[in-house]
Amino acid sequence: QVQLVESGGGLMQAGGSLRLSCAASGRTFSRYTMAWFRQAPGKEREFVAAVSGSGTSRPYSSSVKGRFTISRDNAQNTVALQMSSLKPEDTAVYYCAADPRYGVILSTTAMGYDYWGQGTQVTVSS
């Protein structure tokens, strides 16, 4: 069982920056693929970014590429999402997700992740 706890959400004006963090349990965190998803009201949950266990693979959605950066610290069992140049359309609940299976292809869909955090609200005002 993997437990994920997000932090760092809040209210920000457009153009500003926020940093989200996710703390994970588990002794084999360095093998987990970690990802961030988001869900806006009335919309489906969508992929934002992911990072492989080694950190070498980091795909992003086209809507955030160049503005958001995902990173991980395997010594601290954490993954972060640095969000810059925020836009009102970035407003959503952001979820941290984990796929603990070792050696599988990194997924950009919600179905590829078994464990989820409770979510943290990010609101960007215009």
PyMOL commands that set and color helices and strands:
alter all, ss='L'
color gray80, all
select helices_A, chain A and resi 29-31+88-90+110-112
alter helices_A, ss='H'
color red, helices_A
select strands_A, chain A and resi 4-7+10-13+18-24+33-39+46-51+68-73+78-83+92-99+115-116+120-125
alter strands_A, ss='S'
color yellow, strands_A
deselect
rebuild
show_as cartoon
